[in-house]
Amino acid sequence: MTDRALAVVRAGALTTVQDRGRPGHAHLGVPRSGALDGPAAALANRLAGNPPDAAVLETTLDGCSLRPRTPVTVAVTGAPCPVSVDGRPVAWGAPVRVRAGSVLDLGAVVSGVRAYVGVRGGIGVEPVLGSRSTDLLSGLGPAPLTDGAVLPLGAPREGGDAYVDVAPQPAAPDELVLRVTLGPRDDWFTPAAVRLLTSRAYRVSPASNRIGLRTTGPALERARPDELPSEGMVLGAVQVPPDGTPVVFLADHPTTGGYPVIAVVRPADLPAAAQARPGTPVRFVAVRRR
Amino acid sequence: MRVLPVGAHALLVEVSSGDEAQALHAELLRRRAEGSLPAGEIVPAARTVLLDGVSDPVRLTAELTALALPPVPEQAPETVEIPVRYDGPDLADVAAHWGVSAREVARVHAGTEFRVAFCGFAPGFGYLTGLPARCDVPRRPTPRTAVPAGSVALAGPYTGVYPRSSPGGWQLIGTTDLVLWDPARVPAALLSPGTRVRFVPVGATGPAA
């Protein structure tokens, strides 16, 4: 086996391989998937000297530990967390050299949810339908990391070194503000429910995952009780299941669904949703369609 | 036909029947192939077609509203044949719903020409239409936690085949060994919207011993 590989010492709560996902297959029931915090994943690649479509690792809350079998350049971005090599603190948000056999450790995040590890050369697992992303809903792409697993690395490209001391990154939100345009099924709800959605504070539910940001808060009352025939869903769709609390569909969302979508979140606001911890207040702000 | 905006870059086109949705889907695919419809995703469903990745939704809305819908294209040259054993655990329940024998359920199902109306639920899962309205069946009152891969099932007006083991509430009438979804194969999905499908009975009808 080649030495261009990473051994997983500690997989963490949920660590997956992610890139920019597999768009273009929704009509076959294949979700887009991809890194939930796209800008953070792109920065990890930039700092590690990778092209933007290289695959990175996405951790959840408690990080992970990795032992490269070859000297590598890595960069950790996204949710801030302590980073160390063989127990010695190293920089977060900057390129770090790790020797072969040393252990890179990401500790528990101090804010936010998801950290990203860019590794020079990218994670080199086999792509499925053009993407190396783990899709938790469909089971496409590599399985989530497990202790003892070995991940192949891709070939590093020439040049592309990033010489930076500090890369500015947005802080995890104290309050998640999601700009929405109403529709396509806001007419399935009472006018009072539409006002509730855009005037009251919801909170991020602990049941949130890569499929959807679930919320707790006032239930939205339907104006019509009938069943909606299944229809296509977009990233950021705010779907309202029978319990009346809105779910914002994230990267691993199903491609069709049978509950009405009351509004759609602007894509630019979704990276912050990836970093909002359970309990964070959520405000849906109605904006005009551009 | 009604065109509903979905966020800033998508449109949901709503029509009044499943047949119209299939005709619209075929027409939109034709237009995209000839280069006159820029859209990243075209996702048909029960009564709608979603267009996602649209750069100028306002202009496209005007074009779509003026669209004259041709009839569903005639039979595609290729029909996928799915060998099936009619041995599902819900076969007797479906027979009771239809008011016929289990053998008659198999005969009607295998004698029907299906068409993939749309996909969803899981990669490679097609919602197949073709059975007459009197054959509609409800979902199971309690979904199963694990339906085996290859299960041939009915719910509402649809027939489907589970591409992999998953939870599910459809009525299971049979089993196939055909692999519906294989990411290593081209194409990965055996069934895509518009595909014609026939079920070919193999073995005896009735629950497996």
Chai-1 contact restraints between the chains, C-beta under 6 A:
chainA,res_idxA,chainB,res_idxB,connection_type,confidence,min_distance_angstrom,max_distance_angstrom,comment,restraint_id
A,A26,B,E41,contact,1.0,0.0,6.0,A-B,restraint_1
A,A26,B,V43,contact,1.0,0.0,6.0,A-B,restraint_2
A,H27,B,V43,contact,1.0,0.0,6.0,A-B,restraint_3
A,H27,B,P193,contact,1.0,0.0,6.0,A-B,restraint_4
A,L28,B,C119,contact,1.0,0.0,6.0,A-B,restraint_5
A,L28,B,P123,contact,1.0,0.0,6.0,A-B,restraint_6
A,L28,B,A189,contact,1.0,0.0,6.0,A-B,restraint_7
A,L28,B,S192,contact,1.0,0.0,6.0,A-B,restraint_8
A,G29,B,C119,contact,1.0,0.0,6.0,A-B,restraint_9
A,G29,B,G120,contact,1.0,0.0,6.0,A-B,restraint_10
A,G29,B,A122,contact,1.0,0.0,6.0,A-B,restraint_11
A,G29,B,P123,contact,1.0,0.0,6.0,A-B,restraint_12
A,G29,B,F125,contact,1.0,0.0,6.0,A-B,restraint_13
A,V30,B,P123,contact,1.0,0.0,6.0,A-B,restraint_14
A,V128,B,P183,contact,1.0,0.0,6.0,A-B,restraint_15
A,S138,B,P123,contact,1.0,0.0,6.0,A-B,restraint_16
A,T181,B,G7,contact,1.0,0.0,6.0,A-B,restraint_17
A,G183,B,L4,contact,1.0,0.0,6.0,A-B,restraint_18
A,G183,B,P5,contact,1.0,0.0,6.0,A-B,restraint_19
A,P184,B,L4,contact,1.0,0.0,6.0,A-B,restraint_20
A,P184,B,V6,contact,1.0,0.0,6.0,A-B,restraint_21
A,P184,B,L12,contact,1.0,0.0,6.0,A-B,restraint_22
A,P229,B,A46,contact,1.0,0.0,6.0,A-B,restraint_23
A,P229,B,R47,contact,1.0,0.0,6.0,A-B,restraint_24
A,S230,B,A45,contact,1.0,0.0,6.0,A-B,restraint_25
A,S230,B,A46,contact,1.0,0.0,6.0,A-B,restraint_26
A,E231,B,A45,contact,1.0,0.0,6.0,A-B,restraint_27
A,E231,B,T48,contact,1.0,0.0,6.0,A-B,restraint_28
A,G232,B,V43,contact,1.0,0.0,6.0,A-B,restraint_29
A,G232,B,A45,contact,1.0,0.0,6.0,A-B,restraint_30
A,G232,B,L50,contact,1.0,0.0,6.0,A-B,restraint_31
A,V234,B,V6,contact,1.0,0.0,6.0,A-B,restraint_32
A,V234,B,G7,contact,1.0,0.0,6.0,A-B,restraint_33
A,V234,B,A10,contact,1.0,0.0,6.0,A-B,restraint_34
A,V234,B,D52,contact,1.0,0.0,6.0,A-B,restraint_35
A,T255,B,G120,contact,1.0,0.0,6.0,A-B,restraint_36
A,T256,B,A45,contact,1.0,0.0,6.0,A-B,restraint_37
A,T256,B,G120,contact,1.0,0.0,6.0,A-B,restraint_38
A,V264,B,V6,contact,1.0,0.0,6.0,A-B,restraint_39
A,V264,B,G7,contact,1.0,0.0,6.0,A-B,restraint_40
A,R289,B,P5,contact,1.0,0.0,6.0,A-B,restraint_41
A,R290,B,A8,contact,1.0,0.0,6.0,A-B,restraint_42
